């Protein structure tokens, strides 16, 4: 799904300006090229924001 403004507000500024989508299942936040930046409100990870490691 596309990131909403509310979702973007939870992200670090450098990620919010690049990321465009969030997976509804795992919470992966990624851009149009498919680069994953981290995870937001993941049902699996149960955290607000987690950087991809």
Backbone as XML, in Angstrom:
<?xml version="1.0"?>
<chain id="A" units="angstrom">
  <residue number="1" name="UNK">
    <atom name="N" x="0.837" y="-1.177" z="0.000"/>
    <atom name="CA" x="0.000" y="0.000" z="0.000"/>
    <atom name="C" x="0.885" y="1.244" z="0.000"/>
  </residue>
  <residue number="2" name="UNK">
    <atom name="N" x="0.348" y="2.332" z="-0.522"/>
    <atom name="CA" x="1.111" y="3.576" z="-0.511"/>
    <atom name="C" x="1.174" y="4.119" z="0.914"/>
  </residue>
  <residue number="3" name="UNK">
    <atom name="N" x="2.297" y="4.741" z="1.246"/>
    <atom name="CA" x="2.445" y="5.344" z="2.570"/>
    <atom name="C" x="1.501" y="6.529" z="2.718"/>
  </residue>
  <residue number="4" name="UNK">
    <atom name="N" x="0.856" y="6.619" z="3.860"/>
    <atom name="CA" x="0.007" y="7.767" z="4.166"/>
    <atom name="C" x="0.857" y="8.809" z="4.885"/>
  </residue>
  <residue number="5" name="UNK">
    <atom name="N" x="0.332" y="10.001" z="5.033"/>
    <atom name="CA" x="1.058" y="11.046" z="5.760"/>
    <atom name="C" x="1.291" y="10.631" z="7.219"/>
  </residue>
  <residue number="6" name="UNK">
    <atom name="N" x="0.321" y="9.936" z="7.810"/>
    <atom name="CA" x="0.477" y="9.462" z="9.181"/>
    <atom name="C" x="1.612" y="8.470" z="9.310"/>
  </residue>
  <residue number="7" name="UNK">
    <atom name="N" x="1.753" y="7.586" z="8.329"/>
    <atom name="CA" x="2.861" y="6.630" z="8.332"/>
    <atom name="C" x="4.188" y="7.347" z="8.152"/>
  </residue>
  <residue number="8" name="UNK">
    <atom name="N" x="4.222" y="8.293" z="7.224"/>
    <atom name="CA" x="5.458" y="9.051" z="6.969"/>
    <atom name="C" x="5.927" y="9.784" z="8.230"/>
  </residue>
  <residue number="9" name="UNK">
    <atom name="N" x="4.987" y="10.245" z="9.035"/>
    <atom name="CA" x="5.329" y="10.983" z="10.256"/>
    <atom name="C" x="6.074" y="10.096" z="11.261"/>
  </residue>
  <residue number="10" name="UNK">
    <atom name="N" x="5.903" y="8.786" z="11.181"/>
    <atom name="CA" x="6.579" y="7.853" z="12.093"/>
    <atom name="C" x="7.990" y="7.492" z="11.628"/>
  </residue>
  <residue number="11" name="UNK">
    <atom name="N" x="8.316" y="7.845" z="10.392"/>
    <atom name="CA" x="9.602" y="7.474" z="9.816"/>
    <atom name="C" x="10.656" y="8.548" z="10.044"/>
  </residue>
  <residue number="12" name="UNK">
    <atom name="N" x="11.925" y="8.156" z="10.071"/>
    <atom name="CA" x="12.993" y="9.165" z="10.081"/>
    <atom name="C" x="12.885" y="10.004" z="8.803"/>
  </residue>
  <residue number="13" name="UNK">
    <atom name="N" x="13.197" y="11.296" z="8.867"/>
    <atom name="CA" x="13.032" y="12.177" z="7.697"/>
    <atom name="C" x="13.722" y="11.668" z="6.433"/>
  </residue>
  <residue number="14" name="UNK">
    <atom name="N" x="14.921" y="11.107" z="6.553"/>
    <atom name="CA" x="15.653" y="10.646" z="5.374"/>
    <atom name="C" x="14.966" y="9.454" z="4.702"/>
  </residue>
  <residue number="15" name="UNK">
    <atom name="N" x="14.215" y="8.669" z="5.460"/>
    <atom name="CA" x="13.465" y="7.546" z="4.898"/>
    <atom name="C" x="12.135" y="8.040" z="4.338"/>
  </residue>
  <residue number="16" name="UNK">
    <atom name="N" x="11.483" y="8.937" z="5.052"/>
    <atom name="CA" x="10.174" y="9.455" z="4.623"/>
    <atom name="C" x="10.243" y="10.132" z="3.259"/>
  </residue>
  <residue number="17" name="UNK">
    <atom name="N" x="11.367" y="10.735" z="2.935"/>
    <atom name="CA" x="11.473" y="11.417" z="1.638"/>
    <atom name="C" x="11.739" y="10.451" z="0.478"/>
  </residue>
  <residue number="18" name="UNK">
    <atom name="N" x="12.208" y="9.233" z="0.770"/>
    <atom name="CA" x="12.522" y="8.260" z="-0.279"/>
    <atom name="C" x="11.454" y="7.173" z="-0.435"/>
  </residue>
  <residue number="19" name="UNK">
    <atom name="N" x="10.934" y="6.700" z="0.683"/>
    <atom name="CA" x="10.017" y="5.553" z="0.669"/>
    <atom name="C" x="8.654" y="5.941" z="0.095"/>
  </residue>
  <residue number="20" name="UNK">
    <atom name="N" x="8.023" y="4.978" z="-0.560"/>
    <atom name="CA" x="6.728" y="5.239" z="-1.173"/>
    <atom name="C" x="5.644" y="4.250" z="-0.745"/>
  </residue>
  <residue number="21" name="UNK">
    <atom name="N" x="6.052" y="3.049" z="-0.293"/>
    <atom name="CA" x="5.096" y="1.999" z="0.015"/>
    <atom name="C" x="5.432" y="1.252" z="1.303"/>
  </residue>
  <residue number="22" name="UNK">
    <atom name="N" x="4.432" y="0.525" z="1.816"/>
    <atom name="CA" x="4.591" y="-0.325" z="2.996"/>
    <atom name="C" x="3.833" y="-1.623" z="2.752"/>
  </residue>
  <residue number="23" name="UNK">
    <atom name="N" x="4.497" y="-2.749" z="3.037"/>
    <atom name="CA" x="3.845" y="-4.049" z="2.914"/>
    <atom name="C" x="2.858" y="-4.206" z="4.056"/>
  </residue>
  <residue number="24" name="UNK">
    <atom name="N" x="1.643" y="-4.604" z="3.733"/>
    <atom name="CA" x="0.607" y="-4.748" z="4.757"/>
    <atom name="C" x="0.826" y="-5.987" z="5.633"/>
  </residue>
  <residue number="25" name="UNK">
    <atom name="N" x="1.607" y="-6.944" z="5.164"/>
    <atom name="CA" x="1.848" y="-8.163" z="5.927"/>
    <atom name="C" x="3.036" y="-8.033" z="6.875"/>
  </residue>
  <residue number="26" name="UNK">
    <atom name="N" x="4.202" y="-7.679" z="6.326"/>
    <atom name="CA" x="5.412" y="-7.653" z="7.163"/>
    <atom name="C" x="5.801" y="-6.254" z="7.612"/>
  </residue>
  <residue number="27" name="UNK">
    <atom name="N" x="5.202" y="-5.211" z="7.023"/>
    <atom name="CA" x="5.507" y="-3.846" z="7.423"/>
    <atom name="C" x="6.726" y="-3.248" z="6.734"/>
  </residue>
  <residue number="28" name="UNK">
    <atom name="N" x="7.297" y="-3.956" z="5.746"/>
    <atom name="CA" x="8.478" y="-3.438" z="5.051"/>
    <atom name="C" x="8.146" y="-2.114" z="4.369"/>
  </residue>
  <residue number="29" name="UNK">
    <atom name="N" x="9.020" y="-1.134" z="4.554"/>
    <atom name="CA" x="8.877" y="0.182" z="3.935"/>
    <atom name="C" x="9.893" y="0.241" z="2.802"/>
  </residue>
  <residue number="30" name="UNK">
    <atom name="N" x="9.411" y="0.539" z="1.583"/>
    <atom name="CA" x="10.288" y="0.475" z="0.428"/>
    <atom name="C" x="9.945" y="1.544" z="-0.594"/>
  </residue>
  <residue number="31" name="UNK">
    <atom name="N" x="10.852" y="1.687" z="-1.585"/>
    <atom name="CA" x="10.624" y="2.673" z="-2.645"/>
    <atom name="C" x="10.169" y="1.975" z="-3.921"/>
  </residue>
  <residue number="32" name="UNK">
    <atom name="N" x="9.980" y="2.744" z="-4.976"/>
    <atom name="CA" x="9.466" y="2.209" z="-6.237"/>
    <atom name="C" x="10.405" y="1.168" z="-6.855"/>
  </residue>
  <residue number="33" name="UNK">
    <atom name="N" x="11.699" y="1.258" z="-6.560"/>
    <atom name="CA" x="12.671" y="0.296" z="-7.089"/>
    <atom name="C" x="12.718" y="-0.980" z="-6.255"/>
  </residue>
  <residue number="34" name="UNK">
    <atom name="N" x="12.015" y="-0.994" z="-5.119"/>
    <atom name="CA" x="11.984" y="-2.178" z="-4.266"/>
    <atom name="C" x="13.018" y="-2.195" z="-3.159"/>
  </residue>
  <residue number="35" name="UNK">
    <atom name="N" x="13.751" y="-1.101" z="-2.976"/>
    <atom name="CA" x="14.733" y="-1.041" z="-1.890"/>
    <atom name="C" x="14.003" y="-0.916" z="-0.553"/>
  </residue>
  <residue number="36" name="UNK">
    <atom name="N" x="14.287" y="-1.834" z="0.354"/>
    <atom name="CA" x="13.649" y="-1.836" z="1.673"/>
    <atom name="C" x="14.504" y="-1.009" z="2.629"/>
  </residue>
  <residue number="37" name="UNK">
    <atom name="N" x="13.840" y="-0.078" z="3.344"/>
    <atom name="CA" x="14.537" y="0.794" z="4.283"/>
    <atom name="C" x="14.367" y="0.347" z="5.726"/>
  </residue>
  <residue number="38" name="UNK">
    <atom name="N" x="13.314" y="-0.371" z="6.006"/>
    <atom name="CA" x="13.041" y="-0.821" z="7.365"/>
    <atom name="C" x="11.623" y="-1.342" z="7.451"/>
  </residue>
  <residue number="39" name="UNK">
    <atom name="N" x="11.117" y="-1.425" z="8.679"/>
    <atom name="CA" x="9.795" y="-1.993" z="8.910"/>
    <atom name="C" x="8.991" y="-1.070" z="9.811"/>
  </residue>
  <residue number="40" name="UNK">
    <atom name="N" x="7.736" y="-0.848" z="9.480"/>
    <atom name="CA" x="6.870" y="0.060" z="10.221"/>
    <atom name="C" x="5.607" y="-0.664" z="10.660"/>
  </residue>
  <residue number="41" name="UNK">
    <atom name="N" x="5.341" y="-0.635" z="11.958"/>
    <atom name="CA" x="4.127" y="-1.235" z="12.525"/>
    <atom name="C" x="3.898" y="-2.660" z="12.017"/>
  </residue>
  <residue number="42" name="UNK">
    <atom name="N" x="4.932" y="-3.449" z="12.086"/>
    <atom name="CA" x="4.857" y="-4.822" z="11.605"/>
    <atom name="C" x="4.081" y="-5.698" z="12.575"/>
  </residue>
  <residue number="43" name="UNK">
    <atom name="N" x="3.127" y="-6.458" z="12.068"/>
    <atom name="CA" x="2.401" y="-7.410" z="12.899"/>
    <atom name="C" x="3.340" y="-8.513" z="13.378"/>
  </residue>
  <residue number="44" name="UNK">
    <atom name="N" x="4.355" y="-8.807" z="12.575"/>
    <atom name="CA" x="5.308" y="-9.859" z="12.900"/>
    <atom name="C" x="6.328" y="-9.368" z="13.925"/>
  </residue>
  <residue number="45" name="UNK">
    <atom name="N" x="6.870" y="-8.161" z="13.706"/>
    <atom name="CA" x="7.929" y="-7.643" z="14.573"/>
    <atom name="C" x="7.384" y="-6.843" z="15.755"/>
  </residue>
  <residue number="46" name="UNK">
    <atom name="N" x="6.146" y="-6.365" z="15.664"/>
    <atom name="CA" x="5.491" y="-5.632" z="16.734"/>
    <atom name="C" x="6.300" y="-4.438" z="17.239"/>
  </residue>
  <residue number="47" name="UNK">
    <atom name="N" x="6.761" y="-3.592" z="16.317"/>
    <atom name="CA" x="7.495" y="-2.386" z="16.673"/>
    <atom name="C" x="7.015" y="-1.238" z="15.797"/>
  </residue>
  <residue number="48" name="UNK">
    <atom name="N" x="7.158" y="-0.028" z="16.304"/>
    <atom name="CA" x="6.759" y="1.142" z="15.508"/>
    <atom name="C" x="7.657" y="1.315" z="14.294"/>
  </residue>
  <residue number="49" name="UNK">
    <atom name="N" x="8.974" y="1.389" z="14.490"/>
    <atom name="CA" x="9.906" y="1.540" z="13.384"/>
    <atom name="C" x="11.142" y="0.736" z="13.685"/>
  </residue>
  <residue number="50" name="UNK">
    <atom name="N" x="11.586" y="-0.013" z="12.715"/>
    <atom name="CA" x="12.797" y="-0.805" z="12.868"/>
    <atom name="C" x="13.600" y="-0.678" z="11.576"/>
  </residue>
  <residue number="51" name="UNK">
    <atom name="N" x="14.863" y="-0.303" z="11.726"/>
    <atom name="CA" x="15.754" y="-0.144" z="10.580"/>
    <atom name="C" x="16.112" y="-1.519" z="10.036"/>
  </residue>
  <residue number="52" name="UNK">
    <atom name="N" x="16.202" y="-1.599" z="8.749"/>
    <atom name="CA" x="16.612" y="-2.852" z="8.104"/>
    <atom name="C" x="18.064" y="-3.132" z="8.470"/>
  </residue>
  <residue number="53" name="UNK">
    <atom name="N" x="18.337" y="-4.344" z="8.897"/>
    <atom name="CA" x="19.721" y="-4.714" z="9.260"/>
    <atom name="C" x="20.286" y="-5.720" z="8.313"/>
  </residue>
</chain>
